[in-house]
């Protein structure tokens, strides 16, 4: 039946064949990783001539075989085999350096051991079209791209290939990188930089791109009140946003951005600053549906993980509520419950917000919760004054109770 295959991505092989047996009812496709133990992965219509096997792993060898079946006789055709087939890892860490007004130097990491070479593609726009401009031999990890236009930004990507008996296998592409040739002067500085907190650990940046010849942008950050900026990241040409993650809660950061190309760096944008979300619930007025003696509602947001609120009985549901004192922007809640759950035996609850203490909107619905952790955090966006958690079920014989309820916002 002439079974053949083609790697179409880093996790998929397209199988195809030419039928030589007619009036067959089905085609049976099997796969093996050792050419000995076979598993049926598809039973196809008798007229099928291709099958895409997806979800494959890199650096894994696969064998395939195919036969047709006629249920009337019944009759099975002989097996048609293919293999071994091994997924080709993509190159990575592609970088570009401007060498002159007409040359950009490329380098990348070779992650494969059996490629026959690498194909280099180039474009004059981030959206393409990309055109193959050269192929280098196996184990070569650099390329000098010459004959380019002065002061012009180019985009590049690379993929590995190997020649096999049924054609050419290509890996997935590397990352895409951009760089401008020297000439045309340094780029114009970006402007209108803004910084917006979106959680207790993330601030999003946005700016205006005022140049047409930048290779990218450098992002710098400094603590509040400091003039000591440090570069924290970079983005490619025409990119106008950046997300700074892993930040400390309730902390103010300053940012500035500048463009760069082969001729140098632009001036800086304006400086923008903002604070990450902080716990805006601590110390605010709290109330509850019921209170056990000594375990008051105020314990639930006093900042002390050694004190807790607890309901007055095992009856469910029970609620605990905090009044933030004014309308606030909310991005996340974190609850430290009294106990740890177990599989099938977790805290079931909802978190709601309200502007007027009458009409409530659900922000978190864990009525059928599978999270067994004692401390659980959930992100959602709301603008509200009141936040309420309703505990519908507690693990084991525990009553509705929590050590701390934190609301992150501003």
Secondary structure, DSSP 4 states (H G I P E B T S, - for coil): ---EEEEEETTEEEEE----S-S-SEEEEEEESSSSS-EEEEEEETT--EEEE-S--TT-EEEEEEEEEETTTTEEPPPEEEEEEEPPPPPEEEEEEE-SSS-EEEEEE---SS--EEEEEEESSTT---EEEEEEETT--EEEE-SPPTT-EEEEEEEEEEEETTEEEE------EEEEPS-S-SPPPPEEEEEEE-SSS-EEEEEE---SS-SEEEEEEEETT----EEEEEEETT--EEEE-SPPTT-EEEEEEEEEETTEE------EEEE--EE--TTSEEEES--BTTB-GGGGGSS-TT--EE-SSS-S-EEEEEEEEEEEEEEEEEEEESS--BTTB--EEEEEEESSSSS-EEEEEETT-----SEEEEEEEEEEEEEEEEEEE-STTPPSEEEEEEEEE-
